[in-house]
Amino acid sequence: MTRPTPKEIKPIAQVAGVPVDDEIATRISNSIGPAFEGFEAIAGTLPFDLEPALYPIAQTLKVSK
């Protein structure tokens, strides 16, 4: 788990349907970088099943009230 660079963020954002320019990609990298650095000590030690594989589905699910 390494800090994402703006070069890595741009295609991820584009695939998600939210294209960003270089400046925004840099701001995203700078804002989430500390979180990645905080987990650096335990990177690779967490079970893979802790990753929410259904996260994209949960984000797009429409809940009726």
C-alpha positions in Angstrom: 0.0 0.0 0.0 1.8 3.1 -1.2 0.8 6.7 -1.4 -1.0 7.2 -4.8 0.6 9.7 -7.2 -1.3 12.2 -9.3 -0.3 10.1 -12.3 -2.1 7.1 -10.8 -5.1 9.1 -9.6 -6.0 10.5 -13.0 -6.9 7.2 -14.7 -8.7 5.9 -11.6 -10.9 9.0 -11.5 -11.5 8.8 -15.2 -12.7 5.2 -15.0 -15.0 6.3 -12.1 -16.5 8.8 -14.5 -15.0 11.8 -12.7 -12.1 13.1 -14.9 -9.7 15.4 -13.1 -7.0 17.7 -14.3 -3.3 17.6 -13.1 -3.9 20.2 -10.4 -6.9 18.3 -8.9 -5.1 15.0 -9.1 -2.2 16.5 -7.1 -4.6 17.9 -4.5 -6.2 14.5 -4.1 -2.8 12.8 -3.8 -1.8 15.3 -1.1 -5.0 15.0 0.9 -5.2 11.2 1.0 -1.4 10.6 1.2 -1.2 10.9 5.0 -3.8 8.1 5.4 -1.7 5.8 3.3 1.4 6.7 5.2 -0.4 6.0 8.5 -1.1 2.4 7.4 2.4 1.8 6.0 3.5 0.0 9.1 0.8 -2.7 8.7 0.6 -2.8 4.9 0.2 -6.3 3.6 -0.7 -7.7 6.9 -4.5 -7.3 6.8 -6.6 -10.1 5.3 -7.8 -9.3 1.8 -11.4 -9.9 2.8 -11.4 -6.7 4.8 -11.4 -4.8 1.5 -15.1 -4.1 0.7 -15.4 -5.7 -2.7 -19.0 -4.7 -3.0 -18.3 -1.0 -2.3 -19.1 0.2 -5.8 -22.5 -1.6 -5.7 -23.3 -0.1 -2.3 -22.4 3.4 -3.5 -24.8 3.1 -6.5 -27.6 1.3 -4.7 -30.8 3.3 -4.6 -32.6 3.0 -1.3 -36.3 3.7 -1.3 -37.8 5.3 1.8 
